[in-house]
Amino acid sequence: MCEDNQTEVTVFILLGFKGLYSYKILFFILFLFSYYVVLNGNLIIVVLVSISERLKIPMFIFLRQLAVADILITTIIIPMMLDIILRDTKEVSVTGCLIQTYFFDIFGFVQCIIIAIMSYDRYLAICNPMRYNAIMSPDVCRKMIAASWLLVFIISGEIILVCQLQFCGLNYIDHFFCDFGPLVELSTSDTSLLLLVDFILCVVFMFIPFSVIIITYLIIFYAILKISLNRGRKKAFSTCSSHLATVCLYYGTLMTVYMGSSDDSSHIKNKFCSLLYLVVTPMINPIIYSLRNREIRQTLQKVLNIRT
């Protein structure tokens, strides 16, 4: 129960990019264009992999799932962010805020798992090519993807604990979406159990996948160094360079946000770092993979030629 001198919070006020609203038209156009690029770029990946038989191989099947997750996570964030930019602030109901936090966590965790699976796929392709087709069969790929989504939906039950939080008095969130950290900071309830559960989930869905990525790439680099021909080394490295770029950008910004300090200056830094993995990474992923992948370029050219 809230104390006598406090009122129970029914809505949160998202402050967005306070202090930068003199540039809000520029911000709005920039992020609207970014959202347009994210949707179109990732939808192209989804459609091409779905309609092309030559792209129905594990690497592209996993890339399609990453594109789906990118579309979903940006769709639950960017439209609200655009509204905040135009209005300067935005009121969001407590229920709406919790729903956004829940789906943001789900899609974010799915991204971490899919990126880790893609690194394992690259490890098999480079270090165990003779058994690659037997291990990474279409049935195994489907099961891995289904398990990724199902596991996240089942274990992300921390939303039950979040729904039990009480909010009294302050209702301002200095962010452009309902992120878990700022939300918990506003709660007047005991959050020790929730923070423990959140730490465990972060270990399971963020740090374990990241550890898998580190281990697989150490093995991959060692295998590449053992290749005697420079041409063979370049070819082997080119097969995983696009994925490695995604890993560095995604996890680099993610860890900057969620492992940093919690002072006022870090809140500002975290908001702009959040833009990197919520806007920039989903926007450049299709560009990275399409520019560096001959199969995707050729399939897109074929589809465009048929239409013309």
N, C-alpha and C positions, 0 to 999 in steps of 0.2 A: 504494500500500500504506500502511496505517496504521503509525505508529511503534510501537516495542515497548511504550511506556507508554500506548498508546491502544487502545481496542477499536473495532472497526467497528460502526457504528450499524445496527441492523436495524429499530428502531422509533423513531418520534418521539413525544414527549409534548406534546400541545397543552394549554397552560395556560388558555386561554379568558379569562374575566373575573376573574382573580385579585384578591382584595381586596374583591370584591362578592358573595361567595357567601352572605353572611347574607341576601341578597335573592333567592336563586336560585329560590325558588318563584314570586315575582313575575315575575322574568325569564322563567322557563319558560312561565308562562301568557301573558305578553305576546307572546313570540316564537311560541308555538304558535298564538295567535289571529292574529298577523300572517301566518303561513304559510298558515293557513286562508283568510284574505282574499285573499292573493296567488293561491293555487290557484283559488279560486272566481271571483274577479274576472277573471283572465286566461282561464280556461276558458270563461267566459261570452262574452268577446270572440271567442275562437276558434270556439265553436259558432255564435254569431249570424252571424258573417261567412261561415261555411261553409254554413249552411242558408238564408240570406236572399239572394235575387237582387238586391235593391235595395242591399245592402252589398257586392256584388262589383264595387267600383270600386277604383282603385289605392290611395287613401288608406287604406281599410279592409283591403285585402289586405296592405299593408305593416304596418298596425297588428296584424294577426293574427300575422305573423311576429315582431314585437316581443314580443307576448304569449307566444308559444311560447318565445322566448329567455329571457324573464323567468321562466317556469315552470321551465325546465331549470336555469338558473343558481341559482335559490333552492333547488331540489330537491337539488343536489349540495352545498349549504352548510348550510341550516337544520336538516335532521334531525341532522346531526353536531353542530351547535352546541347543539341541545336536549339531546343525549346528554352533551355536555361540561358543560352547566349542571347536570345532575342528578348527574354523577359528580365534579364539580369539575375533573378533568383527563381526558384520553383518550389512550390509546395507539393509534397508527396505524402500520401497516407502511410502510416506505420506498416500496414499490411502490404501496400505496394512496394515499399522500401525493402521489406523482408523477402518478397517474391523476387525482386531484382537481385538481391544478394544471393539468394538460393541458386538461381539459374546462372548467375555470373560464376559462382563457384563450380557448378557442374560443368559448364562449357570450358572453363579454365583448366580444370583437372583433366578433362578429356583431351584437351590440347597437349598437356604434359605427357599423357600416356601414349597418344598417337605419335608424338615426336620421338619418344623412346622406342616404340615399335619400329618406326622408320629407321632408326639407327641400328637396330638389331637386323633389319632387312638388309641394310648396306653391309653389315658385318658378314652375313651369310653369303651375299653376292660376291664379296671380295675375298674372304678368307676360306669359304667352303663352297666354291662354285659348282663342284660336281654333285653335291647333294642339295643344292639350292631349290630346284624344282620339286624334289621329293618332300623337303621340309616345309617350304612355303607354297603349299598347294592352295588352290582357290578356296577349298573348304576350311583349311586352317586360317586363312586370311579372314574369312567371314566370321569364324568363331572368335578370333582375337578382337575384331572390331566390336562384335556384339558384347563380348565380355568387358571391353573397355567402357562402353556406355552403361551396361547393367551394373557393373561394380561401382561406378561413380554414383548412380542413382540410389543404390542400396546403402552405401557407406556414408553418403553425404547427409546422414540423419542429424547432423548438428543443427539443422534448421529447427528441429524440435526444441532444442535448448535455447536457440535464439528467440523463438516465439514466446518463451517463458520469461524473457527479460522485461523489466519494467523501466519505463522512461518517464522521468519527472523533471519539470523545470525547463532546462535548456533543450532546444530542439533544432539548433543550427548545425549543419554538417558542412564543413569547409572542403567540399569536393564537388565534382560534377556528376557523381552517381553514388549509389548507396553501397559503399565499400564496407567490408567487414570490420576493419580496424576502427574507423571513425564512428561506426554504429555502436560498437562495444564500449568505446570511450564515453559515450553519452549515457549509457545505462547506469541506473542507480542500484541495480541488483548485484549479487555476488556472481562474478564472471569467472571464478577460478576454474570450475569444472569445464565451462565452455572453452576457455583458453587452452586447457589441457587437451580436450578433444580436437580442437582446431590444430594444435601442434602435432598431434598424432596423424591427423589427416594430411597435413602438409608434408610430413615425413613420408607417408605412404604414397601420396599422389604427386609430390614435387621432387623431394630429395632422392627417393629411391629411383624414379625414372631418370633423374639427372645423373645419378651414380651409374646406372646402366649405360647411359650415353657416353659418359667419360670412359668407362671400362671398354666398351665396344670400340670407341675411336682410338684408344691407346693400342688395342690389338690391331685395328685397321692400319694405323700409321706404322706399326712395327712390320706388318705384312708388306706394306708398300715399300718400305726401306729395303726389304729383302729382294725386291724385284730388281734384276740386273740392268734392264734396259730403261733408259730415260723415257722413251715413248710409252712403255708399259706402266711406268710410275704415273705419268701424266694422265693416262687413260683411267687408271684405277682411282686416282684422286678426283678426277672430274666427275665420277659417278656419285660421289658423296659431298662434293663441295657446296652444292645448292642447299642440301640439308644441313650441313655444318654452319652455313651462314644464318639459316633460320634459328638454329640452336643458340648460337652466340647472341643474336639480337634479342630473342625471346627470353631466354633465361638470364641474360645480363640485366635487362631492365626489370624483370620480375624480382630478382634478388635485391636490386637496388631499392625497390619499393618496400618489400616485405621483410628485409633484414636491416633496414636503416633505423636511425633514431626517431623519436616521436616528438621533437620540438617543433616550434612554429615554422622555422625555415625549412625543415625536412618535409612538412606538409605541402609546402609550395613545390618543392623539388619532386615529391612523390606524385603530385598531380600531373606534372609534365612528363615524368617517367612513365606514368600510367598511359599517357597518350601514345607512347612508343609501342607498347605491346597490345593496346586496344585499337589503335588506328594504323600506325606505320607498319607494324609487322604483318597484319592481315592484308594490307595494301600492296606490300612489295613481295609477299610470298608468291603470288601468281606470276609476277614479273620475273623473279629469280628463276623459277622453275621453267617458265615458258621460253625465256631467252637462252637458257643453258641446256634445254632439252630438245633434241632434234625431232623426236617422235611427236611431242606436243605441237611444235611448230608446223610439222608436215600435216598433222591431222587437222589443225586449224585452217591451214591453207586449202586443204582438200574440201573441208566443209564450206569455206567461203567461195571457192570456185564453183561448187555445186549450186550454191544459192545464186551466184551471179550468172 
